[in-house]
Every structure is written in structure tokens, then in C-alpha cells.
Amino acid sequence: MVISKSKIFPLFQLLYYFATSLWPLVHIKSFLIITGDKTDIWLVKTVSILLLPYCLLLFYFILNPKRNTIIALA
């Protein structure tokens, strides 16, 4: 599969958001060591879960051969 130039940035964005959204869900201790102490752990996990649908949207955008302006603007 060849990725076009217009989809390289969304690919890196997908990898970054996917890694940062799963990290607090998988290992909260290492996340807190790197990012600092948080008072509301539930908020960290909520934001992580809310980033996952955006990752799916980017994944769809990268694999879809048609250019969809609605998805590109999201």
C-alpha cells in the first residue's frame, strides 16, 4: 500500500494520538511519572477515551481513496 503525500501528516497524527490516548489506559503510573502528578485521574482517562474515535476517523481518512472535505476539516 502506497500512501500519498497528502496523507503523510494524518498518518503521523494518527500514530501520535493513538499512542497518547492508549498510554494512560494501559499504564497510568508511567504516564503520571512522565507528565507529572494529576489530581483527577478520571479526567485523564476520559480524555484518552474521547481521543479514540478521532483516531478511527484519521484511520478511515488514510485508507479511503476518495477525498472527503468533511473529514479533512475535522
N, C-alpha and C positions, 0 to 999 in steps of 0.2 A: 504494500500500500504506500503510495506516494502522497505526501502532504504538501499542499500548495503553500506558497509564500504567505498568503492571506490568513492561513490557519496555524501558522507557527506560534504567534503570540497567544491565541486562545489555548493552544496546547500547553505552553508553559504556565499560563494562568490556571488551567485545569490541574496540572500537577501540583502547583503551589497550594491552591485552595483545598485540593483533596488531601494532601499531606497535613496541612494545618487544621483541617476540620476533623480528621480522624485521630490526630495525636492526643488531644485531651480525652477523647473517649477511650482510647486504648491504654494510655499510661499517664494518668493525671499527675503523678509525683514528678516525673521528669519534665513535664510541661511547666509545672509550678517552679521547679528549680531554675529553668532557663528564663521564664518570663517574669518571675517574681511572685510573691505571695498575693493571693486574691482573697477577698472576704466572701464573695458569692460564687461558690463552685457551680451552683446550679445555673448561673448565668453563662459561665464559660461553656458548659455542656449544651445549653440551649442554643447559643450562637453557633457552636460546632454542628449541631443537628440542622440548623437553618441554612448552613452553607452547603450541605449535601445536595439539595435539589438544584442549586446553581451549578454544581459540578456536573450533574446529569445533563443540564441544559448545554453546558460547554461541550460535553462529550457528544451529544447529539449534533451540535453545530459543526464539530470537527469531522464527524463521519458522514454527514449529509452532503451530497454533491451539489444540491441546489443552494443558492444564496438566499437566505431569508432575512430581510431587513429588520423584522420584528425581533428575531433572536439576536441579530447583530447589535441592536440597540440595547438589549438587556445587559 
